[in-house]
Amino acid sequence: MRPFIPKRHEAMAFGFLLSGLMSLLISGISSAMTAGIAHPGFPGIWMKSWLIAWAVAFPVVLAVTPLVRQILKRLVKGE
């Protein structure tokens, strides 16, 4: 697969993928704990909760990234 995202969009693409994968995993765990994996509607419940979670997580990741970078600058030693 050839790269197709311009470098200037790398941070946004990172946030998009990170928020998507994290919300997928967390919503799956939460849905399994609530409804149970054996529930006949589990896949639909999981996908609905994932899409809602992702819609919240993506802008949050973009908004808090600068703050997290500032905090890390204070915590991480230079080499």
HTML snippet that shows the backbone in 3Dmol.js (N, CA, C, O; Angstrom):
<script src="https://3Dmol.org/build/3Dmol-min.js"></script>
<div id="view" style="width:600px;height:400px;position:relative"></div>
<script>
const pdb = `
ATOM      1  N   MET A   1       0.837  -1.178   0.000  1.00  0.00           N
ATOM      2  CA  MET A   1       0.000   0.000   0.000  1.00  0.00           C
ATOM      3  C   MET A   1       0.889   1.251   0.000  1.00  0.00           C
ATOM      4  O   MET A   1       1.785   1.397   0.831  1.00  0.00           O
ATOM      5  N   ARG A   2       0.627   2.108  -0.914  1.00  0.00           N
ATOM      6  CA  ARG A   2       1.413   3.340  -1.014  1.00  0.00           C
ATOM      7  C   ARG A   2       0.824   4.406  -0.093  1.00  0.00           C
ATOM      8  O   ARG A   2      -0.396   4.506   0.032  1.00  0.00           O
ATOM      9  N   PRO A   3       1.679   5.204   0.556  1.00  0.00           N
ATOM     10  CA  PRO A   3       1.177   6.292   1.397  1.00  0.00           C
ATOM     11  C   PRO A   3       0.351   7.273   0.566  1.00  0.00           C
ATOM     12  O   PRO A   3       0.688   7.558  -0.583  1.00  0.00           O
ATOM     13  N   PHE A   4      -0.724   7.785   1.151  1.00  0.00           N
ATOM     14  CA  PHE A   4      -1.589   8.707   0.411  1.00  0.00           C
ATOM     15  C   PHE A   4      -2.027   9.920   1.233  1.00  0.00           C
ATOM     16  O   PHE A   4      -2.669  10.826   0.701  1.00  0.00           O
ATOM     17  N   ILE A   5      -1.691   9.947   2.505  1.00  0.00           N
ATOM     18  CA  ILE A   5      -2.066  11.084   3.345  1.00  0.00           C
ATOM     19  C   ILE A   5      -0.915  12.080   3.361  1.00  0.00           C
ATOM     20  O   ILE A   5       0.213  11.711   3.689  1.00  0.00           O
ATOM     21  N   PRO A   6      -1.178  13.333   3.013  1.00  0.00           N
ATOM     22  CA  PRO A   6      -0.111  14.342   3.040  1.00  0.00           C
ATOM     23  C   PRO A   6       0.445  14.520   4.458  1.00  0.00           C
ATOM     24  O   PRO A   6      -0.291  14.400   5.438  1.00  0.00           O
ATOM     25  N   LYS A   7       1.720  14.801   4.556  1.00  0.00           N
ATOM     26  CA  LYS A   7       2.402  14.956   5.843  1.00  0.00           C
ATOM     27  C   LYS A   7       1.698  15.984   6.736  1.00  0.00           C
ATOM     28  O   LYS A   7       1.652  15.814   7.954  1.00  0.00           O
ATOM     29  N   ARG A   8       1.160  17.032   6.147  1.00  0.00           N
ATOM     30  CA  ARG A   8       0.521  18.093   6.944  1.00  0.00           C
ATOM     31  C   ARG A   8      -0.730  17.594   7.673  1.00  0.00           C
ATOM     32  O   ARG A   8      -1.199  18.241   8.609  1.00  0.00           O
ATOM     33  N   HIS A   9      -1.269  16.455   7.253  1.00  0.00           N
ATOM     34  CA  HIS A   9      -2.456  15.885   7.897  1.00  0.00           C
ATOM     35  C   HIS A   9      -2.120  14.717   8.824  1.00  0.00           C
ATOM     36  O   HIS A   9      -3.019  14.031   9.311  1.00  0.00           O
ATOM     37  N   GLU A  10      -0.844  14.494   9.065  1.00  0.00           N
ATOM     38  CA  GLU A  10      -0.428  13.342   9.863  1.00  0.00           C
ATOM     39  C   GLU A  10      -1.007  13.377  11.281  1.00  0.00           C
ATOM     40  O   GLU A  10      -1.476  12.351  11.773  1.00  0.00           O
ATOM     41  N   ALA A  11      -0.984  14.533  11.944  1.00  0.00           N
ATOM     42  CA  ALA A  11      -1.491  14.625  13.319  1.00  0.00           C
ATOM     43  C   ALA A  11      -2.986  14.311  13.370  1.00  0.00           C
ATOM     44  O   ALA A  11      -3.445  13.621  14.280  1.00  0.00           O
ATOM     45  N   MET A  12      -3.735  14.810  12.405  1.00  0.00           N
ATOM     46  CA  MET A  12      -5.171  14.548  12.386  1.00  0.00           C
ATOM     47  C   MET A  12      -5.443  13.066  12.088  1.00  0.00           C
ATOM     48  O   MET A  12      -6.333  12.464  12.690  1.00  0.00           O
ATOM     49  N   ALA A  13      -4.692  12.494  11.180  1.00  0.00           N
ATOM     50  CA  ALA A  13      -4.851  11.074  10.857  1.00  0.00           C
ATOM     51  C   ALA A  13      -4.501  10.206  12.070  1.00  0.00           C
ATOM     52  O   ALA A  13      -5.163   9.205  12.342  1.00  0.00           O
ATOM     53  N   PHE A  14      -3.452  10.605  12.790  1.00  0.00           N
ATOM     54  CA  PHE A  14      -3.061   9.890  14.007  1.00  0.00           C
ATOM     55  C   PHE A  14      -4.204   9.917  15.023  1.00  0.00           C
ATOM     56  O   PHE A  14      -4.566   8.883  15.585  1.00  0.00           O
ATOM     57  N   GLY A  15      -4.767  11.097  15.253  1.00  0.00           N
ATOM     58  CA  GLY A  15      -5.880  11.228  16.189  1.00  0.00           C
ATOM     59  C   GLY A  15      -7.096  10.429  15.760  1.00  0.00           C
ATOM     60  O   GLY A  15      -7.783   9.829  16.587  1.00  0.00           O
ATOM     61  N   PHE A  16      -7.357  10.425  14.462  1.00  0.00           N
ATOM     62  CA  PHE A  16      -8.493   9.685  13.912  1.00  0.00           C
ATOM     63  C   PHE A  16      -8.331   8.185  14.174  1.00  0.00           C
ATOM     64  O   PHE A  16      -9.257   7.530  14.652  1.00  0.00           O
ATOM     65  N   LEU A  17      -7.152   7.648  13.857  1.00  0.00           N
ATOM     66  CA  LEU A  17      -6.910   6.219  14.046  1.00  0.00           C
ATOM     67  C   LEU A  17      -6.835   5.844  15.521  1.00  0.00           C
ATOM     68  O   LEU A  17      -7.410   4.838  15.936  1.00  0.00           O
ATOM     69  N   LEU A  18      -6.132   6.642  16.312  1.00  0.00           N
ATOM     70  CA  LEU A  18      -6.007   6.357  17.742  1.00  0.00           C
ATOM     71  C   LEU A  18      -7.376   6.374  18.411  1.00  0.00           C
ATOM     72  O   LEU A  18      -7.716   5.447  19.148  1.00  0.00           O
ATOM     73  N   SER A  19      -8.155   7.406  18.166  1.00  0.00           N
ATOM     74  CA  SER A  19      -9.473   7.492  18.795  1.00  0.00           C
ATOM     75  C   SER A  19     -10.385   6.370  18.303  1.00  0.00           C
ATOM     76  O   SER A  19     -11.182   5.841  19.078  1.00  0.00           O
ATOM     77  N   GLY A  20     -10.281   6.005  17.039  1.00  0.00           N
ATOM     78  CA  GLY A  20     -11.100   4.919  16.506  1.00  0.00           C
ATOM     79  C   GLY A  20     -10.787   3.586  17.149  1.00  0.00           C
ATOM     80  O   GLY A  20     -11.691   2.858  17.558  1.00  0.00           O
ATOM     81  N   LEU A  21      -9.505   3.265  17.238  1.00  0.00           N
ATOM     82  CA  LEU A  21      -9.119   1.975  17.822  1.00  0.00           C
ATOM     83  C   LEU A  21      -9.401   1.915  19.322  1.00  0.00           C
ATOM     84  O   LEU A  21      -9.907   0.907  19.817  1.00  0.00           O
ATOM     85  N   MET A  22      -9.081   2.975  20.039  1.00  0.00           N
ATOM     86  CA  MET A  22      -9.322   2.978  21.482  1.00  0.00           C
ATOM     87  C   MET A  22     -10.818   2.923  21.789  1.00  0.00           C
ATOM     88  O   MET A  22     -11.236   2.178  22.676  1.00  0.00           O
ATOM     89  N   SER A  23     -11.629   3.699  21.071  1.00  0.00           N
ATOM     90  CA  SER A  23     -13.065   3.665  21.331  1.00  0.00           C
ATOM     91  C   SER A  23     -13.667   2.322  20.934  1.00  0.00           C
ATOM     92  O   SER A  23     -14.617   1.866  21.571  1.00  0.00           O
ATOM     93  N   LEU A  24     -13.136   1.681  19.900  1.00  0.00           N
ATOM     94  CA  LEU A  24     -13.596   0.350  19.512  1.00  0.00           C
ATOM     95  C   LEU A  24     -13.368  -0.649  20.646  1.00  0.00           C
ATOM     96  O   LEU A  24     -14.269  -1.406  21.007  1.00  0.00           O
ATOM     97  N   LEU A  25     -12.165  -0.644  21.199  1.00  0.00           N
ATOM     98  CA  LEU A  25     -11.835  -1.585  22.272  1.00  0.00           C
ATOM     99  C   LEU A  25     -12.624  -1.302  23.541  1.00  0.00           C
ATOM    100  O   LEU A  25     -13.194  -2.221  24.130  1.00  0.00           O
ATOM    101  N   ILE A  26     -12.667  -0.061  23.966  1.00  0.00           N
ATOM    102  CA  ILE A  26     -13.340   0.279  25.215  1.00  0.00           C
ATOM    103  C   ILE A  26     -14.850   0.075  25.106  1.00  0.00           C
ATOM    104  O   ILE A  26     -15.471  -0.435  26.039  1.00  0.00           O
ATOM    105  N   SER A  27     -15.444   0.465  23.986  1.00  0.00           N
ATOM    106  CA  SER A  27     -16.887   0.259  23.830  1.00  0.00           C
ATOM    107  C   SER A  27     -17.215  -1.230  23.747  1.00  0.00           C
ATOM    108  O   SER A  27     -18.276  -1.654  24.205  1.00  0.00           O
ATOM    109  N   GLY A  28     -16.321  -2.023  23.170  1.00  0.00           N
ATOM    110  CA  GLY A  28     -16.529  -3.474  23.125  1.00  0.00           C
ATOM    111  C   GLY A  28     -16.507  -4.087  24.507  1.00  0.00           C
ATOM    112  O   GLY A  28     -17.347  -4.925  24.835  1.00  0.00           O
ATOM    113  N   ILE A  29     -15.549  -3.671  25.318  1.00  0.00           N
ATOM    114  CA  ILE A  29     -15.468  -4.174  26.694  1.00  0.00           C
ATOM    115  C   ILE A  29     -16.693  -3.741  27.479  1.00  0.00           C
ATOM    116  O   ILE A  29     -17.305  -4.548  28.179  1.00  0.00           O
ATOM    117  N   SER A  30     -17.050  -2.475  27.366  1.00  0.00           N
ATOM    118  CA  SER A  30     -18.207  -1.943  28.089  1.00  0.00           C
ATOM    119  C   SER A  30     -19.502  -2.624  27.644  1.00  0.00           C
ATOM    120  O   SER A  30     -20.332  -2.982  28.479  1.00  0.00           O
ATOM    121  N   SER A  31     -19.674  -2.802  26.359  1.00  0.00           N
ATOM    122  CA  SER A  31     -20.875  -3.468  25.845  1.00  0.00           C
ATOM    123  C   SER A  31     -20.935  -4.922  26.299  1.00  0.00           C
ATOM    124  O   SER A  31     -22.007  -5.420  26.644  1.00  0.00           O
ATOM    125  N   ALA A  32     -19.804  -5.599  26.302  1.00  0.00           N
ATOM    126  CA  ALA A  32     -19.752  -6.995  26.747  1.00  0.00           C
ATOM    127  C   ALA A  32     -20.091  -7.100  28.225  1.00  0.00           C
ATOM    128  O   ALA A  32     -20.780  -8.030  28.644  1.00  0.00           O
ATOM    129  N   MET A  33     -19.605  -6.145  29.017  1.00  0.00           N
ATOM    130  CA  MET A  33     -19.889  -6.173  30.455  1.00  0.00           C
ATOM    131  C   MET A  33     -21.369  -5.871  30.723  1.00  0.00           C
ATOM    132  O   MET A  33     -21.948  -6.401  31.671  1.00  0.00           O
ATOM    133  N   THR A  34     -21.973  -5.030  29.895  1.00  0.00           N
ATOM    134  CA  THR A  34     -23.363  -4.637  30.106  1.00  0.00           C
ATOM    135  C   THR A  34     -24.342  -5.657  29.544  1.00  0.00           C
ATOM    136  O   THR A  34     -25.217  -6.138  30.264  1.00  0.00           O
ATOM    137  N   ALA A  35     -24.203  -5.991  28.269  1.00  0.00           N
ATOM    138  CA  ALA A  35     -25.170  -6.868  27.606  1.00  0.00           C
ATOM    139  C   ALA A  35     -24.734  -8.331  27.605  1.00  0.00           C
ATOM    140  O   ALA A  35     -25.571  -9.234  27.586  1.00  0.00           O
ATOM    141  N   GLY A  36     -23.428  -8.559  27.625  1.00  0.00           N
ATOM    142  CA  GLY A  36     -22.901  -9.914  27.518  1.00  0.00           C
ATOM    143  C   GLY A  36     -22.633 -10.278  26.075  1.00  0.00           C
ATOM    144  O   GLY A  36     -23.405  -9.921  25.185  1.00  0.00           O
ATOM    145  N   ILE A  37     -21.547 -10.984  25.841  1.00  0.00           N
ATOM    146  CA  ILE A  37     -21.153 -11.365  24.483  1.00  0.00           C
ATOM    147  C   ILE A  37     -22.184 -12.299  23.852  1.00  0.00           C
ATOM    148  O   ILE A  37     -22.358 -12.302  22.633  1.00  0.00           O
ATOM    149  N   ALA A  38     -22.864 -13.086  24.676  1.00  0.00           N
ATOM    150  CA  ALA A  38     -23.839 -14.048  24.158  1.00  0.00           C
ATOM    151  C   ALA A  38     -25.172 -13.394  23.783  1.00  0.00           C
ATOM    152  O   ALA A  38     -26.032 -14.042  23.187  1.00  0.00           O
ATOM    153  N   HIS A  39     -25.345 -12.132  24.126  1.00  0.00           N
ATOM    154  CA  HIS A  39     -26.599 -11.440  23.784  1.00  0.00           C
ATOM    155  C   HIS A  39     -26.762 -11.441  22.272  1.00  0.00           C
ATOM    156  O   HIS A  39     -25.811 -11.123  21.557  1.00  0.00           O
ATOM    157  N   PRO A  40     -27.945 -11.790  21.763  1.00  0.00           N
ATOM    158  CA  PRO A  40     -28.118 -11.877  20.312  1.00  0.00           C
ATOM    159  C   PRO A  40     -27.887 -10.556  19.577  1.00  0.00           C
ATOM    160  O   PRO A  40     -27.499 -10.564  18.409  1.00  0.00           O
ATOM    161  N   GLY A  41     -28.115  -9.443  20.229  1.00  0.00           N
ATOM    162  CA  GLY A  41     -27.906  -8.148  19.576  1.00  0.00           C
ATOM    163  C   GLY A  41     -26.563  -7.519  19.893  1.00  0.00           C
ATOM    164  O   GLY A  41     -26.356  -6.334  19.632  1.00  0.00           O
ATOM    165  N   PHE A  42     -25.633  -8.309  20.462  1.00  0.00           N
ATOM    166  CA  PHE A  42     -24.352  -7.748  20.892  1.00  0.00           C
ATOM    167  C   PHE A  42     -23.607  -6.986  19.801  1.00  0.00           C
ATOM    168  O   PHE A  42     -23.169  -5.865  20.059  1.00  0.00           O
ATOM    169  N   PRO A  43     -23.439  -7.533  18.594  1.00  0.00           N
ATOM    170  CA  PRO A  43     -22.692  -6.777  17.575  1.00  0.00           C
ATOM    171  C   PRO A  43     -23.305  -5.404  17.287  1.00  0.00           C
ATOM    172  O   PRO A  43     -22.575  -4.424  17.135  1.00  0.00           O
ATOM    173  N   GLY A  44     -24.617  -5.324  17.212  1.00  0.00           N
ATOM    174  CA  GLY A  44     -25.278  -4.049  16.955  1.00  0.00           C
ATOM    175  C   GLY A  44     -25.127  -3.076  18.111  1.00  0.00           C
ATOM    176  O   GLY A  44     -24.905  -1.882  17.910  1.00  0.00           O
ATOM    177  N   ILE A  45     -25.250  -3.607  19.337  1.00  0.00           N
ATOM    178  CA  ILE A  45     -25.065  -2.777  20.533  1.00  0.00           C
ATOM    179  C   ILE A  45     -23.646  -2.209  20.550  1.00  0.00           C
ATOM    180  O   ILE A  45     -23.441  -1.024  20.813  1.00  0.00           O
ATOM    181  N   TRP A  46     -22.674  -3.072  20.265  1.00  0.00           N
ATOM    182  CA  TRP A  46     -21.276  -2.655  20.272  1.00  0.00           C
ATOM    183  C   TRP A  46     -21.026  -1.588  19.204  1.00  0.00           C
ATOM    184  O   TRP A  46     -20.409  -0.561  19.485  1.00  0.00           O
ATOM    185  N   MET A  47     -21.500  -1.827  17.990  1.00  0.00           N
ATOM    186  CA  MET A  47     -21.248  -0.868  16.904  1.00  0.00           C
ATOM    187  C   MET A  47     -21.910   0.483  17.179  1.00  0.00           C
ATOM    188  O   MET A  47     -21.329   1.529  16.889  1.00  0.00           O
ATOM    189  N   LYS A  48     -23.117   0.462  17.733  1.00  0.00           N
ATOM    190  CA  LYS A  48     -23.795   1.720  18.060  1.00  0.00           C
ATOM    191  C   LYS A  48     -23.001   2.488  19.117  1.00  0.00           C
ATOM    192  O   LYS A  48     -22.780   3.691  18.979  1.00  0.00           O
ATOM    193  N   SER A  49     -22.575   1.795  20.167  1.00  0.00           N
ATOM    194  CA  SER A  49     -21.829   2.479  21.221  1.00  0.00           C
ATOM    195  C   SER A  49     -20.454   2.924  20.713  1.00  0.00           C
ATOM    196  O   SER A  49     -19.931   3.950  21.150  1.00  0.00           O
ATOM    197  N   TRP A  50     -19.872   2.153  19.793  1.00  0.00           N
ATOM    198  CA  TRP A  50     -18.575   2.547  19.238  1.00  0.00           C
ATOM    199  C   TRP A  50     -18.687   3.833  18.425  1.00  0.00           C
ATOM    200  O   TRP A  50     -17.869   4.739  18.581  1.00  0.00           O
ATOM    201  N   LEU A  51     -19.682   3.915  17.570  1.00  0.00           N
ATOM    202  CA  LEU A  51     -19.824   5.107  16.736  1.00  0.00           C
ATOM    203  C   LEU A  51     -20.069   6.360  17.577  1.00  0.00           C
ATOM    204  O   LEU A  51     -19.540   7.429  17.273  1.00  0.00           O
ATOM    205  N   ILE A  52     -20.867   6.226  18.627  1.00  0.00           N
ATOM    206  CA  ILE A  52     -21.097   7.362  19.525  1.00  0.00           C
ATOM    207  C   ILE A  52     -19.799   7.730  20.241  1.00  0.00           C
ATOM    208  O   ILE A  52     -19.437   8.904  20.327  1.00  0.00           O
ATOM    209  N   ALA A  53     -19.106   6.715  20.751  1.00  0.00           N
ATOM    210  CA  ALA A  53     -17.849   6.966  21.470  1.00  0.00           C
ATOM    211  C   ALA A  53     -16.806   7.595  20.553  1.00  0.00           C
ATOM    212  O   ALA A  53     -16.087   8.504  20.966  1.00  0.00           O
ATOM    213  N   TRP A  54     -16.719   7.123  19.323  1.00  0.00           N
ATOM    214  CA  TRP A  54     -15.732   7.663  18.380  1.00  0.00           C
ATOM    215  C   TRP A  54     -16.049   9.115  18.029  1.00  0.00           C
ATOM    216  O   TRP A  54     -15.146   9.940  17.892  1.00  0.00           O
ATOM    217  N   ALA A  55     -17.332   9.417  17.885  1.00  0.00           N
ATOM    218  CA  ALA A  55     -17.737  10.790  17.575  1.00  0.00           C
ATOM    219  C   ALA A  55     -17.337  11.752  18.690  1.00  0.00           C
ATOM    220  O   ALA A  55     -17.106  12.935  18.439  1.00  0.00           O
ATOM    221  N   VAL A  56     -17.256  11.252  19.910  1.00  0.00           N
ATOM    222  CA  VAL A  56     -16.808  12.077  21.039  1.00  0.00           C
ATOM    223  C   VAL A  56     -15.282  12.036  21.151  1.00  0.00           C
ATOM    224  O   VAL A  56     -14.645  13.068  21.361  1.00  0.00           O
ATOM    225  N   ALA A  57     -14.703  10.852  21.010  1.00  0.00           N
ATOM    226  CA  ALA A  57     -13.271  10.663  21.238  1.00  0.00           C
ATOM    227  C   ALA A  57     -12.392  11.415  20.247  1.00  0.00           C
ATOM    228  O   ALA A  57     -11.362  11.963  20.638  1.00  0.00           O
ATOM    229  N   PHE A  58     -12.771  11.454  18.986  1.00  0.00           N
ATOM    230  CA  PHE A  58     -11.915  12.092  17.980  1.00  0.00           C
ATOM    231  C   PHE A  58     -11.692  13.578  18.260  1.00  0.00           C
ATOM    232  O   PHE A  58     -10.540  14.009  18.312  1.00  0.00           O
ATOM    233  N   PRO A  59     -12.735  14.374  18.443  1.00  0.00           N
ATOM    234  CA  PRO A  59     -12.470  15.784  18.750  1.00  0.00           C
ATOM    235  C   PRO A  59     -11.768  15.982  20.096  1.00  0.00           C
ATOM    236  O   PRO A  59     -10.982  16.915  20.260  1.00  0.00           O
ATOM    237  N   VAL A  60     -12.059  15.098  21.057  1.00  0.00           N
ATOM    238  CA  VAL A  60     -11.385  15.211  22.353  1.00  0.00           C
ATOM    239  C   VAL A  60      -9.891  14.972  22.195  1.00  0.00           C
ATOM    240  O   VAL A  60      -9.085  15.712  22.759  1.00  0.00           O
ATOM    241  N   VAL A  61      -9.509  13.946  21.433  1.00  0.00           N
ATOM    242  CA  VAL A  61      -8.084  13.670  21.200  1.00  0.00           C
ATOM    243  C   VAL A  61      -7.412  14.875  20.541  1.00  0.00           C
ATOM    244  O   VAL A  61      -6.315  15.268  20.935  1.00  0.00           O
ATOM    245  N   LEU A  62      -8.061  15.452  19.550  1.00  0.00           N
ATOM    246  CA  LEU A  62      -7.476  16.621  18.883  1.00  0.00           C
ATOM    247  C   LEU A  62      -7.350  17.806  19.837  1.00  0.00           C
ATOM    248  O   LEU A  62      -6.377  18.557  19.770  1.00  0.00           O
ATOM    249  N   ALA A  63      -8.323  17.974  20.718  1.00  0.00           N
ATOM    250  CA  ALA A  63      -8.312  19.110  21.639  1.00  0.00           C
ATOM    251  C   ALA A  63      -7.283  18.955  22.758  1.00  0.00           C
ATOM    252  O   ALA A  63      -6.639  19.931  23.141  1.00  0.00           O
ATOM    253  N   VAL A  64      -7.123  17.749  23.283  1.00  0.00           N
ATOM    254  CA  VAL A  64      -6.225  17.572  24.436  1.00  0.00           C
ATOM    255  C   VAL A  64      -4.788  17.269  24.052  1.00  0.00           C
ATOM    256  O   VAL A  64      -3.905  17.334  24.907  1.00  0.00           O
ATOM    257  N   THR A  65      -4.527  16.944  22.806  1.00  0.00           N
ATOM    258  CA  THR A  65      -3.153  16.613  22.391  1.00  0.00           C
ATOM    259  C   THR A  65      -2.151  17.719  22.728  1.00  0.00           C
ATOM    260  O   THR A  65      -1.089  17.404  23.265  1.00  0.00           O
ATOM    261  N   PRO A  66      -2.425  18.993  22.446  1.00  0.00           N
ATOM    262  CA  PRO A  66      -1.446  20.030  22.809  1.00  0.00           C
ATOM    263  C   PRO A  66      -1.180  20.089  24.317  1.00  0.00           C
ATOM    264  O   PRO A  66      -0.041  20.296  24.734  1.00  0.00           O
ATOM    265  N   LEU A  67      -2.209  19.911  25.127  1.00  0.00           N
ATOM    266  CA  LEU A  67      -2.035  19.910  26.578  1.00  0.00           C
ATOM    267  C   LEU A  67      -1.170  18.736  27.026  1.00  0.00           C
ATOM    268  O   LEU A  67      -0.284  18.899  27.866  1.00  0.00           O
ATOM    269  N   VAL A  68      -1.421  17.576  26.477  1.00  0.00           N
ATOM    270  CA  VAL A  68      -0.643  16.379  26.833  1.00  0.00           C
ATOM    271  C   VAL A  68       0.821  16.567  26.427  1.00  0.00           C
ATOM    272  O   VAL A  68       1.721  16.163  27.163  1.00  0.00           O
ATOM    273  N   ARG A  69       1.065  17.173  25.273  1.00  0.00           N
ATOM    274  CA  ARG A  69       2.444  17.427  24.839  1.00  0.00           C
ATOM    275  C   ARG A  69       3.158  18.363  25.817  1.00  0.00           C
ATOM    276  O   ARG A  69       4.328  18.151  26.133  1.00  0.00           O
ATOM    277  N   GLN A  70       2.462  19.393  26.294  1.00  0.00           N
ATOM    278  CA  GLN A  70       3.052  20.320  27.259  1.00  0.00           C
ATOM    279  C   GLN A  70       3.373  19.616  28.573  1.00  0.00           C
ATOM    280  O   GLN A  70       4.434  19.835  29.158  1.00  0.00           O
ATOM    281  N   ILE A  71       2.463  18.779  29.028  1.00  0.00           N
ATOM    282  CA  ILE A  71       2.703  18.031  30.268  1.00  0.00           C
ATOM    283  C   ILE A  71       3.900  17.105  30.106  1.00  0.00           C
ATOM    284  O   ILE A  71       4.737  17.003  31.003  1.00  0.00           O
ATOM    285  N   LEU A  72       3.981  16.430  28.965  1.00  0.00           N
ATOM    286  CA  LEU A  72       5.095  15.504  28.734  1.00  0.00           C
ATOM    287  C   LEU A  72       6.434  16.225  28.654  1.00  0.00           C
ATOM    288  O   LEU A  72       7.451  15.683  29.086  1.00  0.00           O
ATOM    289  N   LYS A  73       6.448  17.447  28.106  1.00  0.00           N
ATOM    290  CA  LYS A  73       7.701  18.217  28.071  1.00  0.00           C
ATOM    291  C   LYS A  73       8.252  18.448  29.472  1.00  0.00           C
ATOM    292  O   LYS A  73       9.466  18.525  29.659  1.00  0.00           O
ATOM    293  N   ARG A  74       7.373  18.557  30.443  1.00  0.00           N
ATOM    294  CA  ARG A  74       7.804  18.766  31.835  1.00  0.00           C
ATOM    295  C   ARG A  74       8.196  17.465  32.531  1.00  0.00           C
ATOM    296  O   ARG A  74       8.953  17.480  33.502  1.00  0.00           O
ATOM    297  N   LEU A  75       7.685  16.353  32.039  1.00  0.00           N
ATOM    298  CA  LEU A  75       7.914  15.057  32.694  1.00  0.00           C
ATOM    299  C   LEU A  75       9.078  14.267  32.104  1.00  0.00           C
ATOM    300  O   LEU A  75       9.732  13.503  32.814  1.00  0.00           O
ATOM    301  N   VAL A  76       9.337  14.446  30.816  1.00  0.00           N
ATOM    302  CA  VAL A  76      10.340  13.620  30.117  1.00  0.00           C
ATOM    303  C   VAL A  76      11.684  14.344  30.097  1.00  0.00           C
ATOM    304  O   VAL A  76      11.777  15.514  29.725  1.00  0.00           O
ATOM    305  N   LYS A  77      12.717  13.618  30.506  1.00  0.00           N
ATOM    306  CA  LYS A  77      14.075  14.170  30.484  1.00  0.00           C
ATOM    307  C   LYS A  77      14.616  14.191  29.071  1.00  0.00           C
ATOM    308  O   LYS A  77      14.319  13.306  28.268  1.00  0.00           O
ATOM    309  N   GLY A  78      15.410  15.206  28.771  1.00  0.00           N
ATOM    310  CA  GLY A  78      16.122  15.222  27.507  1.00  0.00           C
ATOM    311  C   GLY A  78      17.305  14.264  27.577  1.00  0.00           C
ATOM    312  O   GLY A  78      17.742  13.896  28.667  1.00  0.00           O
ATOM    313  N   GLU A  79      17.819  13.861  26.430  1.00  0.00           N
ATOM    314  CA  GLU A  79      18.955  12.900  26.434  1.00  0.00           C
ATOM    315  C   GLU A  79      20.267  13.591  26.563  1.00  0.00           C
ATOM    316  O   GLU A  79      21.310  12.937  26.583  1.00  0.00           O
TER     317      GLU A  79
END
`;
const viewer = $3Dmol.createViewer("view");
viewer.addModel(pdb, "pdb");
viewer.setStyle({}, {cartoon: {color: "spectrum"}});
viewer.zoomTo();
viewer.render();
</script>
